[in-house]
Amino acid sequence: MLKLSDVNRVLSQPAADKTLSVYAQVDPSLFENQGRTPGWRIWLKNSLRELKAKHAEPETAELIARAEHYFTNLRPECKAVAAFFTPRAEQVLQLKVPIVAPECHFGRPAVASLLWLLDEYEPYVVTLVDSEKARFFVAQLGRAGLGDTRFNEVFEYDFPQKTMMPTGRNEGNYPQGGNNRDAFAATIQDHARRFYRDVAEQCGHLLEQSGAKRLLLGGIETSAHCVIEQMHDTVARAVIGIVPTPLHLGDQATWDAMMPRALEFEREHERALVDEVVDLAKAGGRGALGIATVLECLKNKQVELLLVPWPLGDVELRVRLPELAMAAGARIELVAGPAAERIEQEGGLAARLYYGIPEAAPAPPLAGAA
């Protein structure tokens, strides 16, 4: 699974100023890749030829030769490849998710597409529960920008079923009457409470283990609410919804039923972030709008959160922004759809700041002015 540390490794390669960045859509299942010569090989050959014509330096030619050698010997078993070649090193990431578009670039490492994938395929912990059993898996969303393409990397977790029967029995193997009936009911409640507590703890473990920040609950709604009651506050805050779902469905069918809620949450989350930053900026608070203003704030290390509409049309800006943001210690959120459209309307970039932009001091009155 792609991680932010992979991006940092690419940026910290020796001689990173002279990086050949190649993103290739090598998925063998795509129609254009099923000919005798896969479509991605034709695209790559043409792109590297054009790059060689633009950069005639021997050093660049050597990088292109290394890239050609790597991809000539590649037998794809993944969706896409992101490769970064420098004069002294290389990083190759075989991706299990499709990229938005192929790309070939020379200069600073082009990592914006990796950041988009990190944001686009954010992991979700999914927990299905009823009164007796629970099932867990981690799925990745894969939302805007890729049409109907959905990629779900699923990791299943077994959870032992809990017996709801008390240990005290008579010879007839039936619970005894009278006070024993009350004891039986109390034992059932105690077993159920412990079961839901175990499920809640497992949810917390999976959030930590997978790096996910969002949790969807399914199965029986009453059981899901019982699990939430047993959760630590930090885990409960990760719950974005309950979607009643039959437990007998497979993982893909379950995720298809839950995905609309995940998509709705992501749209709401992005729209709320953009609205907040725009309101802050227009009120003279901790917000900045417009490319020039945001770049100046990044230079001054004022930016807490950088909001970038995706895809970003300016190629040079797309290459520069990730490094500028990381150098400033800013978190990056790539947004699409209506949220991206509003940022474009407000100047192309938006940022939430650690502190507001001081207003310019009024000009002193001219000497002799009344």
C-alpha positions in Angstrom: 0.0 0.0 0.0 1.3 3.4 -1.0 2.5 5.6 2.0 3.6 9.1 2.5 7.1 7.8 3.4 7.4 6.6 -0.3 6.9 10.2 -1.4 9.5 11.4 1.0 12.0 8.8 -0.3 11.5 10.0 -3.8 12.0 13.6 -2.9 15.2 12.8 -0.9 17.0 10.8 -3.6 20.5 11.9 -4.4 20.6 14.5 -7.2 16.8 14.8 -7.0 17.0 18.1 -9.1 17.7 15.9 -12.1 14.9 13.3 -11.8 13.2 11.5 -14.7 9.6 10.9 -13.5 7.5 8.3 -15.4 3.9 7.3 -14.6 2.7 4.4 -16.8 -0.8 2.8 -16.8 0.4 -0.8 -17.3 -2.7 -2.7 -16.2 -2.9 -5.8 -18.5 -6.7 -5.9 -18.2 -7.2 -2.6 -20.0 -8.3 -2.9 -23.6 -5.6 -0.7 -25.0 -2.9 -2.9 -23.3 -4.1 -6.2 -24.8 -2.6 -5.9 -28.3 0.7 -7.4 -29.4 2.4 -4.2 -28.4 0.5 -2.8 -25.3 -0.7 0.8 -25.6 1.4 1.9 -22.6 4.6 0.8 -24.4 3.7 2.9 -27.4 3.0 5.9 -25.2 6.2 5.5 -23.3 8.4 5.2 -26.4 6.9 8.4 -27.9 7.1 10.3 -24.6 10.7 9.4 -24.0 11.6 10.3 -27.6 10.0 13.7 -27.1 11.8 14.2 -23.8 15.2 13.3 -25.5 14.6 15.9 -28.2 14.0 18.6 -25.5 17.0 17.6 -23.3 20.0 16.8 -25.3 22.4 16.6 -22.3 24.3 13.3 -22.0 23.1 13.0 -18.4 19.5 13.1 -19.5 20.1 10.6 -22.3 21.6 8.2 -19.7 18.5 8.5 -17.5 16.2 7.8 -20.5 18.3 4.8 -21.5 17.9 3.4 -17.9 14.1 4.0 -18.0 13.9 2.3 -21.4 15.8 -0.7 -20.1 13.6 -1.0 -17.0 10.3 -0.8 -18.9 11.5 -3.1 -21.7 12.0 -5.9 -19.2 8.9 -5.1 -17.2 6.2 -7.8 -17.2 3.3 -6.0 -15.4 1.4 -7.6 -12.6 0.1 -4.3 -11.2 -2.2 -1.5 -12.3 0.4 1.2 -12.8 4.1 2.0 -12.3 5.6 5.2 -10.9 9.4 5.3 -11.6 11.9 8.0 -10.6 15.4 7.9 -12.0 18.3 10.2 -11.0 22.0 10.1 -12.0 22.8 8.3 -8.7 19.7 6.4 -7.6 16.2 5.3 -8.6 12.8 4.5 -6.9 10.2 2.4 -8.6 6.7 1.9 -7.1 4.5 -0.8 -8.5 1.0 0.5 -7.8 -2.0 -1.7 -7.2 -4.3 1.3 -8.1 -4.7 3.0 -11.5 -3.3 6.5 -12.0 -5.3 9.3 -13.4 -3.1 9.8 -16.5 0.3 8.8 -17.7 3.1 11.3 -17.2 6.7 11.8 -18.3 8.7 14.7 -16.7 12.3 15.8 -16.2 13.4 18.1 -13.4 12.3 18.0 -9.8 10.5 14.7 -8.9 6.8 14.9 -10.0 5.1 13.5 -6.9 1.8 15.3 -7.1 0.1 12.2 -8.7 1.4 10.1 -5.8 -0.2 12.6 -3.3 -3.4 12.4 -5.3 -3.4 8.6 -5.0 -2.8 8.8 -1.3 -5.8 11.0 -1.0 -7.9 9.3 -3.6 -7.5 5.8 -2.3 -7.8 6.5 1.4 -8.4 3.4 3.5 -11.6 2.7 5.3 -12.1 0.2 8.1 -15.4 -1.6 7.6 -17.0 -3.6 10.5 -20.1 -5.7 10.1 -21.6 -6.9 13.3 -24.7 -8.5 14.7 -25.4 -9.9 18.2 -23.2 -13.0 17.7 -20.5 -12.3 15.2 -18.4 -9.6 13.5 -16.5 -9.3 10.3 -13.8 -6.8 9.4 -12.0 -5.6 6.3 -10.1 -2.6 5.0 -11.1 -1.2 1.7 -9.9 1.8 -0.4 -12.4 4.3 -1.7 -11.2 5.3 -5.2 -13.6 8.1 -5.9 -13.5 11.2 -8.1 -11.5 11.5 -11.3 -11.5 7.8 -12.4 -15.0 7.4 -13.7 -16.5 4.1 -12.5 -13.2 2.5 -11.8 -13.1 1.1 -8.3 -10.2 -0.6 -6.7 -10.6 -2.3 -3.3 -7.6 -3.8 -1.6 -9.3 -5.9 1.0 -7.7 -7.4 4.1 -10.0 -9.7 6.0 -9.7 -10.2 9.7 -11.2 -13.2 11.5 -13.1 -12.6 14.7 -14.1 -15.5 16.9 -17.8 -16.0 17.5 -18.9 -15.6 21.1 -21.1 -18.1 22.8 -24.1 -16.5 24.5 -24.9 -19.5 26.8 -24.0 -19.6 30.5 -21.8 -22.3 31.9 -24.1 -23.4 34.7 -26.5 -26.1 33.4 -28.8 -28.8 34.8 -28.8 -32.4 33.6 -31.5 -31.6 31.1 -29.3 -29.0 29.5 -31.9 -26.3 30.0 -31.6 -23.2 32.1 -33.3 -23.7 35.4 -36.3 -21.6 36.4 -36.8 -19.0 39.2 -33.7 -17.0 40.1 -31.6 -19.0 37.6 -33.7 -17.4 34.8 -32.5 -14.0 36.0 -29.0 -15.2 36.3 -29.2 -16.6 32.8 -30.4 -13.2 31.4 -27.6 -11.4 33.3 -25.1 -13.8 31.9 -26.3 -13.2 28.4 -26.1 -9.4 28.8 -22.6 -9.8 30.2 -21.5 -11.9 27.3 -23.0 -9.4 24.8 -21.4 -6.5 26.5 -18.0 -8.2 26.4 -18.5 -9.1 22.8 -19.3 -5.6 21.8 -16.3 -4.3 23.8 -14.0 -6.7 22.0 -15.4 -5.6 18.6 -14.9 -1.9 19.6 -11.3 -2.6 20.6 -10.6 -4.5 17.4 -11.9 -1.5 15.4 -9.4 0.7 17.2 -6.6 -1.8 16.5 -7.4 -1.9 12.8 -7.6 1.9 12.5 -4.1 2.1 14.0 -2.7 -0.8 11.9 -4.1 0.3 8.6 -3.5 4.0 9.0 -7.2 4.6 8.2 -9.0 7.6 9.7 -12.5 6.6 8.8 -14.7 3.8 10.1 -17.9 2.5 8.6 -20.2 0.2 10.5 -22.7 -2.3 9.0 -24.7 -5.3 9.8 -27.5 -4.9 12.3 -28.0 -1.3 13.3 -28.8 -2.0 17.0 -25.6 -4.0 17.3 -23.6 -1.3 15.6 -24.9 1.3 18.1 -23.9 -1.1 21.0 -20.4 -1.3 19.6 -20.2 2.5 19.4 -21.2 2.7 23.1 -18.2 0.6 24.0 -15.7 2.6 21.9 -13.0 4.9 23.2 -13.8 8.5 22.2 -10.9 8.6 19.7 -12.3 5.6 17.9 -15.9 6.7 18.0 -14.9 10.0 16.3 -13.7 8.0 13.3 -17.2 6.5 12.7 -18.7 8.3 9.7 -22.0 6.3 9.5 -23.9 3.1 10.0 -25.2 1.3 6.9 -27.5 -1.7 7.7 -26.0 -4.5 5.6 -26.6 -8.3 5.5 -23.6 -10.1 6.9 -23.8 -12.9 4.3 -22.8 -10.5 1.5 -19.2 -10.8 0.2 -16.7 -8.0 0.8 -17.2 -6.4 -2.7 -21.0 -6.4 -2.4 -20.8 -5.0 1.1 -18.4 -2.2 0.0 -20.6 -1.4 -3.0 -23.5 -1.0 -0.6 -21.5 1.2 1.8 -19.6 3.3 -0.8 -22.4 5.9 -1.3 -22.1 6.9 2.3 -18.3 7.1 2.0 -18.6 9.2 -1.1 -21.1 11.5 0.5 -18.9 11.9 3.6 -15.8 12.8 1.4 -17.8 15.4 -0.6 -19.1 16.9 2.6 -15.7 16.9 4.2 -14.0 18.7 1.2 -16.8 21.2 0.8 -16.7 22.1 4.5 -12.9 22.6 4.4 -13.1 24.9 1.4 -16.0 26.8 2.8 -14.2 27.3 6.1 -11.0 28.5 4.5 -12.8 30.9 2.1 -14.8 32.3 5.1 -11.6 32.8 7.1 -9.9 34.6 4.2 -12.8 36.9 3.5 -13.1 37.8 7.1 -9.4 38.7 7.4 -8.7 35.6 9.5 -6.4 32.6 9.1 -7.2 32.0 5.4 -5.5 32.8 2.1 -6.8 32.7 -1.4 -5.1 32.9 -4.8 -1.9 31.4 -6.2 0.4 34.4 -5.4 -0.9 34.9 -1.9 -0.7 31.2 -1.0 2.8 30.8 -2.4 3.9 33.8 -0.3 2.4 32.2 2.8 4.1 28.9 2.0 7.4 30.8 1.8 6.8 32.4 5.2 5.8 29.0 6.7 2.3 30.3 7.6 0.3 27.4 6.0 -1.2 24.7 8.1 -3.4 23.2 5.4 -3.0 23.6 1.7 -6.1 23.0 -0.5 -5.3 22.2 -4.1 -7.9 21.6 -6.9 -7.2 18.4 -8.8 -6.2 18.0 -11.5 -4.0 21.1 -11.4 -3.5 22.4 -15.0 -0.2 24.2 -14.4 2.4 21.5 -14.8 5.3 23.4 -13.2 3.1 24.5 -10.2 2.0 20.9 -9.8 5.6 19.8 -9.5 6.6 22.6 -7.2 3.7 22.6 -4.8 4.3 19.3 -2.9 7.9 20.2 -2.1 7.0 23.8 -1.1 4.2 22.4 1.2 6.4 19.8 2.8 9.3 22.3 3.3 6.8 24.5 5.1 5.4 21.7 7.2 1.9 22.1 5.6 -0.6 19.3 5.2 -1.9 18.9 1.6 -5.6 18.1 0.7 -6.3 17.5 -2.9 -10.0 18.2 -3.7 -12.2 17.5 -6.7 -15.7 18.3 -7.9 -17.7 21.2 -6.5 -15.0 21.9 -3.8 -12.3 22.2 -6.6 -14.6 24.4 -8.7 -15.0 26.9 -5.8 -11.2 27.1 -5.2 -10.8 27.8 -8.9 -13.3 30.6 -8.6 -11.5 32.1 -5.6 -8.1 32.2 -7.3 -6.7 28.7 -7.9 -5.3 27.8 -4.4 -6.5 28.1 -0.9 -4.8 27.7 2.5 -5.6 27.6 6.2 -3.0 29.5 8.1 -1.3 29.2 11.5 -1.9 32.9 11.9 -3.6 35.6 9.9 -2.0 37.8 7.3 -1.3 41.2 8.9 -3.1 44.1 7.2 -0.9 46.6 5.5 -0.4 49.7 7.6 -2.1 52.8 6.2 0.2 55.2 4.4 1.3 58.2 6.4 -0.4 61.5 5.4 1.6 63.7 3.1 3.5 66.6 4.6 1.5 69.7 4.7 -1.8 67.9 4.1 -4.7 69.5 5.9 
